[in-house]
Amino acid sequence: MKQGCKRISALFLCLALLAGPVRAATIWGYQEGLALTEENGLWGYSNVQRQLVIPIRYNSATSFRLGLARVEENGKLGIIRTDGTLLISPAYGTLNHLYSGLYIAQLGTRWGIVSLLPFPDGQGGTTQILYDFVYDSIVMATMGGLDTVILSRGTQQTFLPVYQITDLMLSKQIPSARFPLTQDDLPNFSDVSPRDWFDVWVDIACNVGLMEGVGGSRFAPGQTLTVAEALQLAAEMESRQTGDSFHTQVHSDTVWYRPAVNYCQASGIISANEFSDYERPVTRAEMAKIFAATSLAKSMADRNDISQVKAAIPDVKAGDYAADAIFSLYAKGVLTGSDSKCTFRPNDTLTRGEAAAIVSRMARAEQRVTLF
């Protein structure tokens, strides 16, 4: 689903009007819908219409990867997402991705580990610092056959095996810990171009293991999602979020989607006999009702005021089928509308490209959107 609503559209429109088509600048190759753009030794990003959408202001920048890019400003490094929002402010001399949104960072002469996503600091606030900047060095090494982070401070060393990082993140209540990002794992589909708006969402959805191709090196982004596929996605998200074993089990039922249907019914995501035909296209309203009923959706904090959401969406009103679910997913920054008016199109079908955008925002909190 393309990003919509007034705030997002206004941001991109203003940037585009300010810069217009980039002529003097050099536009490099596209990745996840945006291209690095250089002018006079500074860097920004342009869209496929060659309009500057992230200003030329950075001393250096990387191409987007899994919706994230590292940028340098005034000699300090930070992380942005594809709308230019800073997720980690430029403050670090070194900033290298470690695992699932954690970065090994250098502040002055000291080293620490920072999180892409804020988490509780234990004192009523939030922080992005997982390991404070008190270390002489932090390096990756192989110990006993295990990839291990070694944090050194004087003669003392702290050893953090990579396989323990997810449990550590969960214990610290870092969002999206159950849907880890693997930096070097990107799909390569013949029908998904780096210039496509959905490229970033396909990358994320596949990277976190929620979606995959349809065979023959194809993702089929324009193919309609079925009720069965929506329930399979919901079952996967529910199982991952609750930490049970459904998503790790091998299911061998004659009807491939039956385990997901049974699991969604047992989890209260759908009621028995709610759907009579699982192979027909799912409507966008049905998708919202299914996804909003998952434990993952229920755990999300609102990013947008629900009263503003209800007033903004022109084609959904209170009392409509799945209206509360639709309003909830807009409020949580998962749904954004298909145009600048926040139009939802509840009775339309849903493409796999749009589904990739929705489940990516479900799984990865840094991609959820503030609309107003």
JOBEL-V984406 format. One record per residue. N is the residue number from 1. OMEGA is omega in whole degrees, -180 to 180 (999 if undefined). Layout:
n->[N/N]
omega->[OMEGA/OMEGA]
//
This chain:
n->[1/2/3/4/5/6/7/8/9/10/11/12/13/14/15/16/17/18/19/20/21/22/23/24/25/26/27/28/29/30/31/32/33/34/35/36/37/38/39/40/41/42/43/44/45/46/47/48/49/50/51/52/53/54/55/56/57/58/59/60/61/62/63/64/65/66/67/68/69/70/71/72/73/74/75/76/77/78/79/80/81/82/83/84/85/86/87/88/89/90/91/92/93/94/95/96/97/98/99/100/101/102/103/104/105/106/107/108/109/110/111/112/113/114/115/116/117/118/119/120/121/122/123/124/125/126/127/128/129/130/131/132/133/134/135/136/137/138/139/140/141/142/143/144/145/146/147/148/149/150/151/152/153/154/155/156/157/158/159/160/161/162/163/164/165/166/167/168/169/170/171/172/173/174/175/176/177/178/179/180/181/182/183/184/185/186/187/188/189/190/191/192/193/194/195/196/197/198/199/200/201/202/203/204/205/206/207/208/209/210/211/212/213/214/215/216/217/218/219/220/221/222/223/224/225/226/227/228/229/230/231/232/233/234/235/236/237/238/239/240/241/242/243/244/245/246/247/248/249/250/251/252/253/254/255/256/257/258/259/260/261/262/263/264/265/266/267/268/269/270/271/272/273/274/275/276/277/278/279/280/281/282/283/284/285/286/287/288/289/290/291/292/293/294/295/296/297/298/299/300/301/302/303/304/305/306/307/308/309/310/311/312/313/314/315/316/317/318/319/320/321/322/323/324/325/326/327/328/329/330/331/332/333/334/335/336/337/338/339/340/341/342/343/344/345/346/347/348/349/350/351/352/353/354/355/356/357/358/359/360/361/362/363/364/365/366/367/368/369/370/371/372]
omega->[-179/177/-179/180/-165/-175/-178/-179/-180/180/-177/-180/-180/180/-180/-180/180/-173/-174/177/-178/-178/-176/-177/176/179/-179/-173/-179/173/-180/172/-179/-180/171/-177/-173/175/178/175/177/-170/171/-177/178/177/-175/173/-180/175/180/-178/170/-168/174/-176/-171/178/174/-179/176/173/179/-180/-176/176/-176/175/177/-179/179/178/-178/176/-179/-174/175/-178/175/171/-166/173/178/179/176/177/170/-177/178/-177/-166/178/175/-180/-176/-179/179/-177/170/177/172/-177/169/-172/177/178/-172/178/-177/-178/176/177/-179/-179/174/-176/177/178/-176/-180/179/-179/179/179/178/178/171/-178/179/173/-173/-175/-180/-172/177/179/172/-177/173/178/175/-179/-178/-179/-178/172/-172/172/180/178/-175/177/-174/179/-179/178/174/-177/-180/176/-176/-177/179/-173/180/178/177/-180/177/-179/179/-180/175/-178/175/-178/180/178/-172/173/175/-165/-174/-176/179/178/179/-177/-178/-177/174/-178/174/179/-178/180/-176/-178/-179/-177/175/178/-176/-177/178/-178/-179/173/180/179/177/-179/-180/-178/179/-180/-179/172/-178/-176/-179/-179/-178/176/179/175/-180/-180/177/179/176/177/179/179/178/-180/180/-178/179/-176/-178/177/176/-169/-175/-174/178/-178/173/-178/-175/179/179/175/-168/-174/-177/178/180/177/-179/-179/180/176/-180/-179/-180/179/173/176/177/178/177/177/178/-179/-176/-176/176/177/175/175/-179/177/178/177/-179/180/180/-175/-179/-179/-180/176/179/-180/-178/-178/-174/173/175/173/-177/-178/-174/179/176/178/-178/-180/-172/-173/-172/-173/174/178/180/-179/176/176/176/-177/-178/178/179/179/-178/-178/171/-178/-178/177/180/175/-177/-177/-176/177/-176/180/-179/-179/-176/-177/-171/-176/178/174/-173/177/177/176/177/178/179/179/-176/-178/176/178/174/-173/-171/-174/-178/-179/179/-163/169/-171/-170/999]
//
